[in-house]
Amino acid sequence: MYYDAADEVLHPTLVLGFGELCIVKVSNDDDWYMGSRNDDGSAICWSIYADLYEALRGL
């Protein structure tokens, strides 16, 4: 998983998929990341949310 703004590799502990979109929870981080899933199972995340509720609303 990559966070686009920082070109940072993320290490997810949970990925919630919604079609091509996903919400990712990263280890050692309280934030939730939203992005799109690629065919190879990787994802590019472009938004950060403080909690799951806000991330779900962002879908």
C-alpha positions as CSV (number, residue, x, y, z in Angstrom):
1,M,0.0,0.0,0.0
2,Y,1.2,3.5,-0.8
3,Y,0.2,6.8,0.5
4,D,0.3,9.0,-2.6
5,A,1.2,12.4,-1.0
6,A,4.3,11.1,0.7
7,D,5.2,8.1,-1.6
8,E,5.3,6.2,1.7
9,V,4.8,2.5,1.9
10,L,2.0,1.6,4.4
11,H,1.7,-1.7,6.3
12,P,-2.0,-2.3,6.7
13,T,-3.6,-4.3,9.5
14,L,-7.1,-4.1,8.0
15,V,-8.4,-3.3,4.5
16,L,-12.1,-2.7,3.8
17,G,-12.9,-3.0,0.1
18,F,-15.8,-1.3,-1.6
19,G,-15.5,-2.1,-5.3
20,E,-12.4,-0.4,-6.5
21,L,-12.2,1.8,-3.4
22,C,-10.8,0.8,-0.1
23,I,-10.3,2.1,3.4
24,V,-7.1,1.0,5.1
25,K,-6.1,0.9,8.8
26,V,-2.3,1.0,9.3
27,S,-0.4,-0.5,12.1
28,N,1.0,2.0,14.7
29,D,-1.3,4.8,13.3
30,D,-4.7,6.0,14.5
31,D,-5.7,7.4,11.1
32,W,-7.7,5.7,8.3
33,Y,-6.6,6.0,4.7
34,M,-8.8,5.9,1.6
35,G,-7.6,4.8,-1.8
36,S,-8.2,2.6,-4.8
37,R,-7.2,-1.0,-5.2
38,N,-5.1,-2.2,-8.1
39,D,-5.5,-5.5,-10.0
40,D,-2.4,-6.9,-8.2
41,G,-4.0,-6.4,-4.8
42,S,-1.9,-3.3,-3.9
43,A,-3.6,0.1,-3.2
44,I,-2.8,3.8,-3.7
45,C,-4.2,5.9,-0.8
46,W,-4.9,9.6,-1.3
47,S,-6.9,10.7,1.8
48,I,-6.5,10.5,5.5
49,Y,-9.3,10.4,8.0
50,A,-9.1,10.7,11.8
51,D,-11.7,8.0,12.4
52,L,-13.6,5.2,10.6
53,Y,-16.9,7.1,10.6
54,E,-15.4,10.0,8.7
55,A,-13.7,7.6,6.3
56,L,-17.0,5.8,5.5
57,R,-18.7,9.2,5.0
58,G,-15.9,10.0,2.5
59,L,-16.9,7.1,0.3
